[in-house]
Amino acid sequence: MSLIKFNNRNRLFPWNNDNLKSFLNSDNFFDNDFLDDESLMPAMNVKEHDKDFEIEFAAPGFNKKDFDVTIDGDILNVSAEKNTNQEEKEENYTRKEFSYSSFKRSLQLPKTVNTEEKVKATYNDGILKLNILKKEEEKGNSKKKIEIL
């Protein structure tokens, strides 16, 4: 018969476990995607067409009324906020649930965007789609001869 050394201290006292100590002391303890503001941003696609820009935001779970889309100069601001509260009261208990979701995203628009024209915005199947028209190109000769001094 052979004897095998068995260390049972880590089971009885988990705070003595070296793995737990290194996890709690590391910088990764609070390095969580949930705490990162970038993780709360919706995914975004930008497509440039001949006459407009198409910008899509993946924002499921919202309603059309939850969004606020504005253009301030050459800055496009897109934000949404949603609050839900549910309360159920019975004779012996009360159940209350709530949730809050929000985001805000700002983009600088290129100089070719026509901010005077109406922006077409649609929200369907969790995708907010914006179509922003481009400015009409100036007619005439854009070629210019540069004199070298």
C-alpha positions as CSV (number, residue, x, y, z in Angstrom):
1,M,0.0,0.0,0.0
2,S,1.3,3.5,-0.9
3,L,0.4,6.7,0.7
4,I,-0.7,9.7,-1.3
5,K,-0.4,13.2,0.1
6,F,-3.7,15.0,-0.1
7,N,-4.1,18.7,0.6
8,N,-7.6,19.4,1.7
9,R,-7.0,22.9,3.0
10,N,-8.1,24.6,-0.2
11,R,-11.5,22.9,-0.1
12,L,-12.0,23.9,3.5
13,F,-10.7,27.5,3.1
14,P,-11.2,28.6,-0.5
15,W,-9.7,32.1,0.2
16,N,-6.4,30.3,0.6
17,N,-6.6,29.0,-3.0
18,D,-3.7,30.5,-5.0
19,N,-5.9,30.6,-8.2
20,L,-8.6,32.7,-6.4
21,K,-6.0,35.0,-4.9
22,S,-4.3,35.6,-8.3
23,F,-7.7,36.3,-10.0
24,L,-8.8,38.8,-7.3
25,N,-5.4,40.6,-7.3
26,S,-5.1,40.8,-11.1
27,D,-6.1,43.7,-13.3
28,N,-8.6,41.4,-15.1
29,F,-11.0,41.3,-12.2
30,F,-12.6,44.5,-13.3
31,D,-11.7,44.2,-17.0
32,N,-15.1,43.1,-18.0
33,D,-16.9,43.9,-21.3
34,F,-20.0,44.9,-19.3
35,L,-18.1,47.8,-17.7
36,D,-16.7,48.9,-21.0
37,D,-18.8,51.7,-22.7
38,E,-17.9,50.3,-26.1
39,S,-19.8,47.1,-25.4
40,L,-23.0,49.1,-24.9
41,M,-22.7,50.7,-28.4
42,P,-24.8,49.2,-31.2
43,A,-23.0,47.8,-34.2
44,M,-22.9,50.2,-37.1
45,N,-22.5,49.9,-40.9
46,V,-21.8,52.8,-43.2
47,K,-22.3,52.5,-46.9
48,E,-21.5,55.2,-49.5
49,H,-23.6,55.2,-52.7
50,D,-23.5,57.6,-55.6
51,K,-26.3,59.8,-54.3
52,D,-26.4,59.1,-50.5
53,F,-24.9,57.6,-47.4
54,E,-26.6,54.7,-45.8
55,I,-26.0,54.2,-42.1
56,E,-27.4,51.2,-40.2
57,F,-27.4,50.6,-36.4
58,A,-28.2,47.2,-34.9
59,A,-30.5,48.2,-32.0
60,P,-32.9,45.4,-31.2
61,G,-35.5,45.8,-28.5
62,F,-36.3,49.4,-29.0
63,N,-39.4,51.1,-30.5
64,K,-39.4,53.9,-33.1
65,K,-40.4,56.4,-30.3
66,D,-37.4,55.5,-28.3
67,F,-34.9,57.0,-30.8
68,D,-33.7,60.6,-31.0
69,V,-31.8,61.4,-34.2
70,T,-30.4,64.9,-34.8
71,I,-27.9,66.7,-37.0
72,D,-26.1,69.6,-35.4
73,G,-23.8,71.2,-38.0
74,D,-21.8,68.3,-39.4
75,I,-22.4,66.0,-36.4
76,L,-25.0,63.2,-36.5
77,N,-26.3,62.3,-33.1
78,V,-28.2,59.0,-32.6
79,S,-29.5,58.0,-29.2
80,A,-32.1,55.8,-27.7
81,E,-33.5,55.2,-24.3
82,K,-36.0,52.6,-23.1
83,N,-37.4,52.0,-19.6
84,T,-39.7,49.1,-18.6
85,N,-41.4,48.5,-15.3
86,Q,-43.6,45.6,-14.4
87,E,-45.3,45.1,-11.1
88,E,-47.5,42.3,-10.1
89,K,-49.3,42.4,-6.7
90,E,-51.0,39.4,-5.2
91,E,-52.3,38.7,-1.8
92,N,-49.1,37.1,-0.4
93,Y,-46.4,38.7,-2.5
94,T,-45.3,41.6,-4.8
95,R,-43.1,41.0,-7.9
96,K,-41.5,44.0,-9.5
97,E,-39.2,43.9,-12.5
98,F,-37.6,46.8,-14.3
99,S,-35.0,47.3,-17.0
100,Y,-33.2,50.3,-18.6
101,S,-31.4,50.4,-21.9
102,S,-29.7,53.3,-23.6
103,F,-27.0,54.4,-26.0
104,K,-25.7,57.5,-27.7
105,R,-23.5,57.6,-30.7
106,S,-22.1,60.7,-32.5
107,L,-20.5,60.8,-36.0
108,Q,-18.9,63.5,-37.9
109,L,-20.4,63.7,-41.3
110,P,-18.2,64.4,-44.4
111,K,-18.4,67.7,-46.2
112,T,-20.2,66.0,-49.1
113,V,-23.4,65.4,-47.1
114,N,-26.4,67.7,-47.7
115,T,-27.6,68.6,-44.2
116,E,-30.3,70.8,-45.6
117,E,-32.2,67.9,-47.2
118,K,-34.5,65.6,-45.2
119,V,-32.9,62.5,-43.8
120,K,-34.9,59.3,-44.4
121,A,-35.0,57.1,-41.2
122,T,-36.6,53.7,-40.9
123,Y,-36.6,51.2,-38.1
124,N,-37.4,47.6,-38.9
125,D,-36.5,44.2,-37.3
126,G,-34.1,45.9,-34.9
127,I,-32.2,47.8,-37.5
128,L,-32.3,51.6,-37.6
129,K,-31.4,52.8,-41.1
130,L,-30.6,56.4,-42.1
131,N,-30.2,57.6,-45.7
132,I,-28.5,61.0,-45.9
133,L,-28.3,62.6,-49.3
134,K,-25.1,64.0,-50.8
135,K,-24.7,67.5,-52.2
136,E,-25.0,67.9,-55.9
137,E,-21.7,68.2,-57.5
138,E,-20.8,71.6,-58.8
139,K,-21.1,71.8,-62.6
140,G,-18.2,73.3,-64.5
141,N,-14.5,72.7,-64.9
142,S,-13.0,71.5,-61.7
143,K,-9.6,71.1,-63.2
144,K,-7.3,73.9,-62.2
145,K,-3.8,74.7,-63.5
146,I,-1.3,75.4,-60.7
147,E,1.5,77.8,-61.6
148,I,4.9,76.9,-60.1
149,L,6.9,79.8,-58.8
